[in-house]
Amino acid sequence: MIIYAETNFLLEVAYLQERRDSCAGILELARHGSVSLVVPAFSVAEARITWDSRLSERNALLRDQLQPLIRQLSRSTQFAGLPETSRDLLAAIAASGEDARDRLDEAIAAVEQHGSIVQLTTTALHGAVELEKRFSLSPADAIVLASVIEHLGSTTARQKCFVSQDKKGFANPAIHDELARYSCKVLVNFDDALGYARAMLRSAG
């Protein structure tokens, strides 16, 4: 069984978001060889860019807002101890970005080792232009979808699903119909994707 995932799967793991356990469950199935986890290379790059952008935002928040505010408040005798008491909080905010980077790298490494990262081709880039117009997708979502469709056209796997919590981009019946042509189910919840994979594996076993 193939599970296609994209950028928000990697970010869910990196930032320990609410459905991280389901993502971890999907990664575990991939580690055991029960499923093949496929992620477009574009999504790997996009996840890294998103991490870098969020880190820059957090650093700017610390540098331009929190630290100056703490210095200003500490001039008052009422908050004289604020620099000391806030030190751990500021350190935690600064460290959280590196922790997220480590988890992101681990998730990407797991996909590389136990699944596959689909390279971005000129065929997918050309296809993305048409998909962007046909389904009113963002350029990024169109590239992801084109990469998935190109891979679907080259695989003989019987059971396939594409999971993304980007409901704005992919919760589109027309996209579901397009992927159904390749016998690929679309799911917009990681919990549902894990449940679906387990159900398919039970029925096959």
PLY file of the C-alpha trace (Angstrom):
ply
format ascii 1.0
element vertex 205
property float x
property float y
property float z
element edge 204
property int vertex1
property int vertex2
end_header
0.00 0.00 0.00
1.25 3.49 -0.86
0.52 6.52 1.31
1.29 9.82 -0.38
1.92 12.68 2.05
3.12 16.23 1.64
4.48 19.26 3.45
2.05 19.42 6.35
2.78 15.79 7.27
6.43 16.70 7.89
5.51 19.90 9.75
3.01 18.05 11.95
5.87 15.87 13.18
8.41 18.69 13.41
6.21 20.99 15.50
4.48 18.27 17.58
1.05 19.38 16.40
-2.24 17.78 17.42
-2.17 14.84 14.99
1.52 14.05 15.38
0.70 10.65 16.92
-1.12 9.58 13.77
1.80 10.78 11.65
4.15 8.82 13.90
1.91 5.80 13.43
2.15 6.11 9.65
5.94 6.43 9.90
5.99 3.31 12.07
4.03 1.36 9.45
6.59 2.50 6.89
9.49 1.42 9.12
8.00 -2.07 9.35
7.49 -2.22 5.58
3.70 -2.41 5.94
3.21 0.67 3.76
5.32 2.67 1.35
5.39 6.33 2.33
5.93 8.63 -0.64
6.60 12.38 -0.32
7.30 14.79 -3.21
10.76 16.36 -3.07
9.07 19.73 -3.44
7.32 19.12 -0.09
10.64 18.38 1.60
12.02 21.68 0.33
8.83 23.52 1.29
8.94 22.09 4.83
12.54 23.27 5.27
11.66 26.73 3.96
8.70 26.90 6.33
10.91 25.93 9.26
13.43 28.63 8.35
10.65 31.23 8.01
9.16 30.33 11.39
12.59 30.44 13.02
13.20 33.90 11.58
9.81 35.04 12.89
10.56 33.74 16.38
14.01 35.31 16.42
12.52 38.62 15.31
9.87 38.36 18.03
12.57 37.84 20.66
14.90 40.53 19.32
12.40 43.23 18.39
9.54 42.78 20.87
10.03 40.51 23.87
13.55 41.46 24.86
13.00 45.24 24.51
9.73 44.94 26.44
11.44 43.02 29.25
14.21 45.63 29.43
11.64 48.42 29.54
9.52 46.78 32.24
12.56 45.89 34.35
13.31 49.59 34.79
10.39 49.61 37.21
11.17 48.36 40.72
8.00 46.25 40.50
9.52 44.19 37.66
13.20 44.50 38.51
13.59 40.72 38.61
11.90 40.14 35.24
15.12 39.61 33.22
16.09 36.78 35.54
12.66 35.15 35.80
12.07 35.33 32.03
15.45 33.85 31.09
14.19 30.27 30.92
11.19 31.29 28.80
13.37 33.15 26.30
15.81 30.24 26.15
12.95 27.80 25.55
11.59 29.90 22.68
15.04 30.10 21.13
15.67 26.35 21.52
12.27 25.30 20.19
13.30 26.14 16.64
16.32 23.85 16.74
14.27 21.05 18.31
11.75 21.36 15.47
14.60 21.22 12.93
15.89 17.99 14.50
12.44 16.36 14.33
11.98 17.54 10.75
15.32 16.04 9.72
14.43 12.77 11.46
11.08 12.59 9.64
12.71 13.27 6.26
15.38 10.64 6.98
12.66 8.12 7.85
10.91 8.77 4.53
14.20 8.38 2.67
15.02 5.12 4.43
11.62 3.46 4.58
9.74 5.08 1.68
10.71 7.34 -1.15
11.03 11.01 -2.03
9.69 11.72 -5.51
12.00 13.99 -7.47
10.54 17.06 -9.14
10.59 16.62 -12.91
9.94 18.92 -15.83
6.90 16.79 -16.63
5.45 17.52 -13.18
6.25 21.22 -13.52
4.41 21.43 -16.82
1.52 19.41 -15.41
1.32 21.73 -12.40
0.54 24.70 -14.62
-2.54 22.97 -15.99
-3.63 21.63 -12.58
-3.27 25.08 -11.00
-5.75 26.50 -13.48
-8.13 23.53 -13.54
-8.50 23.16 -9.76
-7.77 26.77 -8.66
-4.75 25.58 -6.69
-1.84 27.57 -5.36
1.37 27.02 -7.36
2.83 24.99 -4.48
-0.21 22.71 -4.15
-0.32 22.25 -7.92
3.31 21.07 -7.94
2.59 18.61 -5.12
-0.46 17.23 -6.92
1.39 16.96 -10.23
4.22 15.05 -8.53
1.74 12.63 -6.95
-0.11 12.08 -10.23
3.14 11.44 -12.09
4.14 8.81 -9.53
0.67 7.25 -9.62
1.08 6.76 -13.33
4.23 4.71 -12.79
3.15 2.40 -9.95
1.29 -0.90 -10.01
0.35 -0.83 -6.32
-3.31 -1.72 -5.82
-3.98 0.31 -2.67
-3.10 3.99 -2.67
-4.16 7.07 -0.73
-3.12 10.70 -0.64
-3.37 12.46 2.71
-3.18 16.19 3.36
-4.76 18.35 6.03
-4.66 21.28 3.63
-8.43 21.27 3.20
-8.37 24.59 1.38
-6.16 23.07 -1.27
-7.16 19.43 -1.53
-10.68 18.99 -0.08
-12.02 19.42 -3.58
-14.34 16.76 -5.06
-12.87 17.37 -8.51
-9.39 16.54 -7.19
-10.77 13.45 -5.48
-12.29 12.37 -8.80
-9.00 13.01 -10.60
-7.03 10.80 -8.20
-9.79 8.18 -8.21
-8.86 7.59 -11.87
-5.66 6.07 -10.46
-7.55 4.18 -7.71
-6.11 6.62 -5.17
-8.26 7.71 -2.25
-7.95 11.26 -0.87
-8.05 11.83 2.90
-7.84 15.20 4.65
-7.07 14.01 8.17
-4.00 12.13 9.40
-6.10 10.20 11.92
-8.30 8.96 9.08
-5.25 8.04 7.00
-3.77 5.92 9.77
-7.13 4.24 10.38
-7.57 3.60 6.66
-4.10 2.09 6.32
-4.64 -0.21 9.29
-8.04 -1.30 7.95
-6.57 -2.09 4.52
-3.74 -4.05 6.08
-6.15 -6.07 8.21
-8.32 -6.89 5.20
-5.25 -7.93 3.20
-3.94 -10.10 6.04
0 1
1 2
2 3
3 4
4 5
5 6
6 7
7 8
8 9
9 10
10 11
11 12
12 13
13 14
14 15
15 16
16 17
17 18
18 19
19 20
20 21
21 22
22 23
23 24
24 25
25 26
26 27
27 28
28 29
29 30
30 31
31 32
32 33
33 34
34 35
35 36
36 37
37 38
38 39
39 40
40 41
41 42
42 43
43 44
44 45
45 46
46 47
47 48
48 49
49 50
50 51
51 52
52 53
53 54
54 55
55 56
56 57
57 58
58 59
59 60
60 61
61 62
62 63
63 64
64 65
65 66
66 67
67 68
68 69
69 70
70 71
71 72
72 73
73 74
74 75
75 76
76 77
77 78
78 79
79 80
80 81
81 82
82 83
83 84
84 85
85 86
86 87
87 88
88 89
89 90
90 91
91 92
92 93
93 94
94 95
95 96
96 97
97 98
98 99
99 100
100 101
101 102
102 103
103 104
104 105
105 106
106 107
107 108
108 109
109 110
110 111
111 112
112 113
113 114
114 115
115 116
116 117
117 118
118 119
119 120
120 121
121 122
122 123
123 124
124 125
125 126
126 127
127 128
128 129
129 130
130 131
131 132
132 133
133 134
134 135
135 136
136 137
137 138
138 139
139 140
140 141
141 142
142 143
143 144
144 145
145 146
146 147
147 148
148 149
149 150
150 151
151 152
152 153
153 154
154 155
155 156
156 157
157 158
158 159
159 160
160 161
161 162
162 163
163 164
164 165
165 166
166 167
167 168
168 169
169 170
170 171
171 172
172 173
173 174
174 175
175 176
176 177
177 178
178 179
179 180
180 181
181 182
182 183
183 184
184 185
185 186
186 187
187 188
188 189
189 190
190 191
191 192
192 193
193 194
194 195
195 196
196 197
197 198
198 199
199 200
200 201
201 202
202 203
203 204
